[in-house]
Amino acid sequence: MTPAPGWAPLVEIALRAVWTTASPVDLSFGVKDKYGKLVFEQLRVTDELYTLLDQLEHLSASLCEVCGAPAAATETHGWIRTLCPSHRVTIEQAGEAFRAIYDEGYAALTP
């Protein structure tokens, strides 16, 4: 599962931390979003990286999953999502077409 676009910088921080570790070949983790935050799972990391991943999970709960702006958890379309005020309204108004808003967020990440 691909994490939401607003959280891509947090995943990049985690990946860079693994890549700069002395032996990154021996390290791995999975990532998904659940209950309005990032969840790092299947951890095979050092204690230091575990602490970083835990901090990134907590940070994600306060950042919009679409754009990365300050946000709060809200229930939208039957799911708990962490959204800034603007995206909360936009996604609620989009109805079943709300996924297009996430697609726009992913497109903004592509150089």
C-alpha positions in Angstrom: 0.0 0.0 0.0 1.3 3.4 -0.9 1.1 5.9 2.0 -0.9 9.1 1.4 0.9 11.9 -0.5 1.1 14.3 2.4 3.1 11.8 4.4 5.7 11.1 1.6 8.3 13.3 3.3 8.1 11.3 6.5 8.6 8.0 4.6 11.5 9.6 2.8 13.1 10.5 6.2 12.7 6.9 7.2 14.3 5.6 4.0 17.2 8.0 4.2 17.8 6.9 7.8 18.0 3.3 6.7 20.2 4.1 3.7 22.7 6.0 5.9 23.0 3.2 8.4 26.3 1.3 8.3 24.6 -1.9 7.1 21.3 -1.0 5.4 21.0 -4.5 3.7 20.1 -6.0 7.1 17.3 -3.5 7.8 13.8 -3.4 6.6 10.3 -2.1 7.4 6.9 -1.9 5.8 4.6 1.1 5.9 0.9 1.7 5.6 -1.7 4.1 6.8 -4.2 3.1 9.4 -6.6 5.0 11.7 -5.4 8.3 10.3 -1.7 7.9 10.7 1.3 6.1 9.2 2.1 2.7 10.6 5.6 1.2 10.3 5.4 -2.6 10.5 7.5 -5.7 10.0 10.3 -3.9 11.6 13.9 -5.2 11.3 15.7 -2.1 12.5 18.1 -0.8 15.1 16.8 0.6 18.4 17.7 4.1 17.1 15.7 3.6 13.9 12.8 2.2 15.9 12.7 5.4 17.9 12.7 7.5 14.7 9.9 5.4 13.1 7.9 5.8 16.3 8.3 9.5 16.2 7.4 9.7 12.5 4.2 7.7 13.2 3.2 10.2 16.0 4.0 13.1 13.7 1.9 11.8 10.9 -1.2 12.0 13.1 -0.9 15.8 13.1 -0.2 16.3 9.4 -2.7 16.3 6.5 -2.4 13.1 4.6 -3.0 14.9 1.3 -0.8 18.0 1.6 1.3 17.7 4.8 -0.2 20.8 6.5 -1.2 20.8 10.2 -4.3 18.6 10.6 -6.5 16.7 12.9 -8.1 13.2 12.6 -11.7 13.1 11.3 -14.0 10.4 10.0 -14.8 10.8 6.3 -16.4 8.3 4.0 -16.3 5.7 6.8 -12.5 6.0 7.4 -10.5 7.9 9.9 -8.3 10.4 8.0 -6.0 13.1 9.1 -6.9 16.2 7.1 -6.3 19.9 7.2 -9.4 22.0 7.3 -9.3 22.7 3.5 -8.9 19.1 2.5 -11.5 17.9 5.0 -14.1 20.1 3.3 -12.9 19.3 -0.2 -13.0 15.5 0.4 -16.4 15.7 2.1 -17.8 17.7 -0.8 -16.2 15.4 -3.4 -18.3 12.4 -2.3 -17.4 9.2 -4.0 -14.9 11.0 -6.2 -12.7 12.0 -3.3 -9.8 9.7 -4.5 -9.1 12.2 -7.3 -8.0 14.6 -4.6 -5.3 12.1 -3.4 -4.3 11.6 -7.1 -3.7 15.3 -7.3 -1.5 15.1 -4.2 0.5 12.2 -5.7 0.9 14.2 -9.0 2.3 17.1 -7.0 5.1 14.9 -5.7 6.3 14.0 -9.2 9.0 16.3 -10.5 
